Amino acid sequence: DIFGPPERYALSQPINFVEGSEPPLLLLHGRDDKIAWLRNTRNLSARVRAKGGEVETIFYKNLGHFTLLGTLSSALNFKAQVLDDIAAFIRRHTGTTKPL
């Protein structure tokens, strides 16, 4: 039980720590994720916006929790443009035009 007993689960949830002063966030979620719920990502995104923060959210078709992470490797990057989306986010928020 990595996050402690059930009564302490809330302490592990990022939504409970949003202040609105965080750096811009990029939230990525696979629509076939069976581990993390889509509503958690939607709720986190909404909380960040409500607190005045900046957040971008991208949902990927046909990707689960681990497959989304796997697309960062050369073996699975053909499944979705996750790495390109991350690079574009970084470029937008740093002003860099250099390859990442």
Backbone as a printed PyTorch tensor [residue, N CA C, xyz], in Angstrom:
tensor([[[  0.8510,  -1.1720,   0.0000],
         [  0.0000,   0.0000,   0.0000],
         [  0.8990,   1.2380,   0.0000]],

        [[  1.3030,   1.6320,  -1.2100],
         [  2.3340,   2.6580,  -1.3650],
         [  1.9320,   4.0340,  -0.8370]],

        [[  0.6520,   4.3610,  -0.8450],
         [  0.2150,   5.6850,  -0.4290],
         [ -0.3500,   5.7240,   0.9860]],

        [[ -0.1670,   4.6420,   1.7010],
         [ -0.6280,   4.6260,   3.0820],
         [ -2.0320,   4.0740,   3.2120]],

        [[ -2.5620,   4.0790,   4.4000],
         [ -3.9190,   3.5660,   4.5990],
         [ -4.9280,   4.4550,   3.8610]],

        [[ -6.1120,   3.9160,   3.5510],
         [ -7.1190,   4.6610,   2.7840],
         [ -7.4240,   6.0670,   3.3090]],

        [[ -7.4040,   6.2530,   4.5800],
         [ -7.7120,   7.5880,   5.1120],
         [ -6.6450,   8.6260,   4.7570]],

        [[ -5.5080,   8.1720,   4.2480],
         [ -4.4380,   9.0940,   3.8550],
         [ -4.3120,   9.2420,   2.3370]],

        [[ -5.1850,   8.6100,   1.5630],
         [ -5.1010,   8.6750,   0.1010],
         [ -5.1360,  10.1040,  -0.4190]],

        [[ -5.9520,  10.9350,   0.1670],
         [ -6.0580,  12.3240,  -0.3040],
         [ -4.7190,  13.0460,  -0.2570]],

        [[ -3.8740,  12.6530,   0.6740],
         [ -2.5620,  13.2920,   0.7930],
         [ -1.6380,  12.9750,  -0.3780]],

        [[ -2.0020,  11.9750,  -1.1800],
         [ -1.1710,  11.6100,  -2.3320],
         [ -1.6890,  12.2070,  -3.6380]],

        [[ -2.8090,  12.9000,  -3.6020],
         [ -3.4400,  13.3970,  -4.8170],
         [ -2.9750,  14.8170,  -5.1580]],

        [[ -2.4170,  15.0120,  -6.3470],
         [ -1.9240,  16.3430,  -6.7380],
         [ -2.9820,  17.4410,  -6.6610]],

        [[ -4.2360,  17.0970,  -6.9190],
         [ -5.2950,  18.1120,  -6.9070],
         [ -5.3780,  18.8280,  -5.5630]],

        [[ -4.9680,  18.1830,  -4.5030],
         [ -5.0270,  18.7780,  -3.1690],
         [ -3.8790,  19.7350,  -2.8790]],

        [[ -2.9790,  19.9020,  -3.8350],
         [ -1.8180,  20.7660,  -3.6260],
         [ -1.7520,  21.9180,  -4.6200]],

        [[ -2.7790,  22.0820,  -5.4340],
         [ -2.7980,  23.1440,  -6.4340],
         [ -2.9630,  24.4990,  -5.7570]],

        [[ -2.0760,  25.4130,  -6.0880],
         [ -2.1530,  26.7730,  -5.5680],
         [ -2.3980,  27.7950,  -6.6710]],

        [[ -2.1340,  27.4090,  -7.9180],
         [ -2.2820,  28.3310,  -9.0350],
         [ -1.0040,  29.0360,  -9.4020]],

        [[  0.0050,  28.9110,  -8.5630],
         [  1.2860,  29.5760,  -8.8180],
         [  2.3210,  28.6140,  -9.4130]],

        [[  1.8790,  27.4010,  -9.7090],
         [  2.7960,  26.4110, -10.2680],
         [  3.2220,  26.8430, -11.6810]],

        [[  4.3680,  26.3620, -12.1480],
         [  4.7350,  26.6060, -13.5450],
         [  3.6770,  25.9860, -14.4600]],

        [[  3.6470,  26.3770, -15.7300],
         [  2.6810,  25.7690, -16.6500],
         [  2.7800,  24.2400, -16.6080]],

        [[  1.6080,  23.5930, -16.6220],
         [  1.5510,  22.1350, -16.5420],
         [  1.0860,  21.5450, -17.8590]],

        [[  1.6470,  20.4070, -18.2060],
         [  1.1920,  19.6140, -19.3440],
         [  0.7220,  18.2860, -18.7790]],

        [[ -0.5750,  18.0130, -18.9030],
         [ -1.1440,  16.7630, -18.4140],
         [ -1.4700,  15.8740, -19.6070]],

        [[ -0.9150,  14.6860, -19.6290],
         [ -1.1160,  13.7260, -20.7090],
         [ -1.8480,  12.5180, -20.1630]],

        [[ -2.8320,  12.0180, -20.9150],
         [ -3.6090,  10.8990, -20.4180],
         [ -4.0650,  10.0200, -21.5720]],

        [[ -3.8790,   8.7170, -21.4280],
         [ -4.3820,   7.7750, -22.4180],
         [ -5.8470,   7.4730, -22.1480]],

        [[ -6.6740,   7.5290, -23.1760],
         [ -8.1120,   7.2810, -23.0040],
         [ -8.4220,   5.8420, -22.5920]],

        [[ -7.4760,   4.9300, -22.8230],
         [ -7.6740,   3.5340, -22.4180],
         [ -6.9910,   3.2110, -21.0890]],

        [[ -6.6350,   4.2240, -20.3380],
         [ -5.9610,   4.0450, -19.0530],
         [ -6.9070,   3.3670, -18.0700]],

        [[ -6.4820,   2.2540, -17.5110],
         [ -7.2860,   1.5230, -16.5250],
         [ -6.7490,   1.7300, -15.1060]],

        [[ -5.7070,   2.5420, -14.9730],
         [ -5.0900,   2.7770, -13.6680],
         [ -5.4890,   4.1460, -13.1120]],

        [[ -5.3050,   5.1740, -13.9200],
         [ -5.6890,   6.5270, -13.5160],
         [ -6.9460,   6.9250, -14.2820]],

        [[ -7.9130,   7.4640, -13.5960],
         [ -9.1840,   7.8120, -14.2140],
         [ -9.0770,   9.1110, -15.0030]],

        [[ -9.7510,   9.1560, -16.1520],
         [ -9.8000,  10.3750, -16.9600],
         [-10.3280,  11.5500, -16.1480]],

        [[-11.3050,  11.2840, -15.3170],
         [-11.8910,  12.3800, -14.5380],
         [-10.8560,  13.0090, -13.5970]],

        [[ -9.8810,  12.2320, -13.1440],
         [ -8.8470,  12.8090, -12.2800],
         [ -8.0450,  13.8600, -13.0340]],

        [[ -7.7000,  13.5590, -14.2720],
         [ -6.9510,  14.5130, -15.0780],
         [ -7.8170,  15.7270, -15.3990]],

        [[ -9.0630,  15.4820, -15.7520],
         [ -9.9730,  16.6050, -16.0360],
         [-10.1690,  17.4790, -14.8050]],

        [[-10.3490,  16.8540, -13.6460],
         [-10.5460,  17.6110, -12.4050],
         [ -9.2990,  18.3970, -12.0140]],

        [[ -8.1360,  17.7910, -12.1800],
         [ -6.8910,  18.4840, -11.8690],
         [ -6.7260,  19.6920, -12.7830]],

        [[ -6.9770,  19.4960, -14.0550],
         [ -6.8840,  20.5950, -15.0170],
         [ -7.8440,  21.7290, -14.6430]],

        [[ -9.0640,  21.3820, -14.3000],
         [-10.0550,  22.3880, -13.9110],
         [ -9.6260,  23.1300, -12.6520]],

        [[ -9.0620,  22.4170, -11.6890],
         [ -8.6170,  23.0560, -10.4350],
         [ -7.4880,  24.0460, -10.7090]],

        [[ -6.5420,  23.6420, -11.5530],
         [ -5.4300,  24.5400, -11.8880],
         [ -5.9770,  25.8220, -12.5160]],

        [[ -6.8790,  25.6780, -13.4770],
         [ -7.4720,  26.8550, -14.1330],
         [ -8.2520,  27.7070, -13.1320]],

        [[ -9.0170,  27.0610, -12.2790],
         [ -9.8210,  27.7950, -11.2910],
         [ -8.9510,  28.6100, -10.3400]],

        [[ -7.7540,  28.1210, -10.0840],
         [ -6.8240,  28.8170,  -9.1810],
         [ -5.9650,  29.8280,  -9.9330]],

        [[ -6.1900,  29.9680, -11.2620],
         [ -5.4400,  30.9530, -12.0400],
         [ -4.1630,  30.4170, -12.6580]],

        [[ -3.9710,  29.1210, -12.6050],
         [ -2.7740,  28.5270, -13.1930],
         [ -2.9570,  28.2150, -14.6660]],

        [[ -1.8740,  27.8340, -15.2860],
         [ -1.8780,  27.5030, -16.7100],
         [ -1.6760,  26.0050, -16.8800]],

        [[ -2.5380,  25.3900, -17.6720],
         [ -2.4560,  23.9480, -17.8730],
         [ -2.9170,  23.6060, -19.2860]],

        [[ -2.2290,  22.6590, -19.8840],
         [ -2.6380,  22.0760, -21.1570],
         [ -2.8780,  20.5960, -20.9010]],

        [[ -3.9430,  20.0750, -21.4640],
         [ -4.2890,  18.6720, -21.2840],
         [ -4.4590,  18.0200, -22.6440]],

        [[ -3.8260,  16.8590, -22.8240],
         [ -3.9540,  16.1060, -24.0700],
         [ -4.3730,  14.6850, -23.7200]],

        [[ -5.4240,  14.2330, -24.3820],
         [ -5.9030,  12.8630, -24.2170],
         [ -5.5970,  12.0990, -25.4990]],

        [[ -5.0190,  10.9120, -25.3530],
         [ -4.6120,  10.0990, -26.4960],
         [ -5.5130,   8.8870, -26.6500]],

        [[ -6.0200,   8.6940, -27.8580],
         [ -6.8240,   7.5070, -28.1610],
         [ -5.9420,   6.2690, -28.1320]],

        [[ -6.5320,   5.1560, -27.7520],
         [ -5.8910,   3.8340, -27.8320],
         [ -4.6000,   3.7000, -27.0280]],

        [[ -4.4110,   4.5280, -26.0120],
         [ -3.2410,   4.3920, -25.1480],
         [ -3.6960,   4.1670, -23.7160]],

        [[ -3.0360,   3.2380, -23.0480],
         [ -3.2630,   3.0110, -21.6380],
         [ -2.1750,   3.6990, -20.8390]],

        [[ -2.1550,   3.4410, -19.5540],
         [ -1.2180,   4.0750, -18.6320],
         [  0.2390,   3.8060, -19.0320]],

        [[  0.5560,   2.5550, -19.2110],
         [  1.9440,   2.1950, -19.4970],
         [  2.3160,   2.4060, -20.9550]],

        [[  1.3520,   2.2430, -21.8590],
         [  1.6440,   2.4520, -23.2750],
         [  1.9630,   3.9130, -23.5360]],

        [[  1.2660,   4.8160, -22.8550],
         [  1.5700,   6.2350, -23.0190],
         [  3.0220,   6.5000, -22.6370]],

        [[  3.4390,   5.9630, -21.5310],
         [  4.8460,   6.1210, -21.1280],
         [  5.7760,   5.4600, -22.1250]],

        [[  5.3640,   4.3140, -22.6440],
         [  6.1800,   3.5890, -23.6130],
         [  6.4100,   4.3450, -24.8960]],

        [[  5.4880,   5.2540, -25.2510],
         [  5.6590,   6.0100, -26.4900],
         [  6.8440,   6.9660, -26.4240]],

        [[  7.3860,   7.1540, -25.2440],
         [  8.5870,   7.9850, -25.1220],
         [  9.8300,   7.2360, -25.5800]],

        [[  9.7160,   5.9390, -25.7650],
         [ 10.8410,   5.1300, -26.2490],
         [ 10.7500,   4.9860, -27.7600]],

        [[ 11.8730,   4.7250, -28.3710],
         [ 11.8850,   4.5470, -29.8250],
         [ 11.0890,   3.3150, -30.2410]],

        [[ 10.9360,   2.3500, -29.3540],
         [ 10.2110,   1.1240, -29.6930],
         [  8.7150,   1.3540, -29.8840]],

        [[  8.1490,   2.3410, -29.2040],
         [  6.7030,   2.5610, -29.2720],
         [  6.2940,   3.9680, -29.7100]],

        [[  7.2530,   4.8070, -30.0820],
         [  6.8720,   6.1880, -30.3780],
         [  6.0050,   6.3360, -31.6230]],

        [[  5.8610,   5.2820, -32.4020],
         [  4.9850,   5.3210, -33.5670],
         [  3.5030,   5.3200, -33.1690]],

        [[  3.1840,   4.9430, -31.9490],
         [  1.7850,   4.8140, -31.5160],
         [  1.1080,   6.1680, -31.2770]],

        [[  1.8760,   7.1850, -30.9280],
         [  1.3200,   8.5170, -30.6740],
         [  2.4600,   9.5250, -30.6680]],

        [[  2.1100,  10.7670, -30.8810],
         [  3.1280,  11.8140, -30.9520],
         [  3.3910,  12.4510, -29.5900]],

        [[  3.4310,  11.6570, -28.5690],
         [  3.5920,  12.1530, -27.2030],
         [  4.8810,  12.9600, -27.0570]],

        [[  5.9800,  12.4250, -27.5340],
         [  7.2620,  13.1200, -27.4070],
         [  7.2280,  14.4540, -28.1480]],

        [[  6.6140,  14.4740, -29.3260],
         [  6.4830,  15.7340, -30.0760],
         [  5.6250,  16.7370, -29.3110]],

        [[  4.5630,  16.2580, -28.6730],
         [  3.6990,  17.1460, -27.9020],
         [  4.4420,  17.7420, -26.7050]],

        [[  5.2580,  16.9320, -26.0590],
         [  6.0560,  17.4180, -24.9240],
         [  7.0640,  18.4550, -25.3960]],

        [[  7.7370,  18.1550, -26.4960],
         [  8.7260,  19.0940, -27.0370],
         [  8.0670,  20.4170, -27.4320]],

        [[  6.9030,  20.3520, -28.0510],
         [  6.1920,  21.5730, -28.4470],
         [  5.7970,  22.3950, -27.2260]],

        [[  5.3410,  21.7230, -26.1730],
         [  4.9860,  22.4070, -24.9310],
         [  6.2080,  23.1310, -24.3630]],

        [[  7.3320,  22.4440, -24.3230],
         [  8.5620,  23.0530, -23.7990],
         [  8.9680,  24.2500, -24.6530]],

        [[  8.8970,  24.0940, -25.9630],
         [  9.2480,  25.2100, -26.8390],
         [  8.3330,  26.4120, -26.6050]],

        [[  7.0410,  26.1750, -26.4870],
         [  6.0890,  27.2830, -26.2610],
         [  6.3800,  28.0280, -24.9680]],

        [[  6.8390,  27.3120, -23.9650],
         [  7.0000,  27.9400, -22.6550],
         [  8.4240,  28.3890, -22.3440]],

        [[  9.3390,  28.0900, -23.2320],
         [ 10.7170,  28.5540, -23.0440],
         [ 11.1660,  29.4990, -24.1410]],

        [[ 10.4060,  29.5030, -25.2420],
         [ 10.7720,  30.3570, -26.3640],
         [ 11.9210,  29.8180, -27.1930]],

        [[ 12.3250,  28.5860, -26.9360],
         [ 13.4410,  28.0250, -27.6800],
         [ 12.9810,  27.5060, -29.0420]],

        [[ 13.8570,  27.5830, -30.0000],
         [ 13.5910,  27.0090, -31.3220],
         [ 14.5750,  25.8950, -31.6080]],

        [[ 15.4510,  25.6380, -30.6670],
         [ 16.4560,  24.5950, -30.8410],
         [ 15.8190,  23.2190, -30.7110]],

        [[ 16.3770,  22.2310, -31.3950],
         [ 15.8760,  20.8560, -31.2100],
         [ 16.0660,  20.4110, -29.7770]],

        [[ 15.1260,  19.6560, -29.2870],
         [ 15.2240,  19.1640, -27.8990],
         [ 15.7750,  17.7550, -27.8910]]])
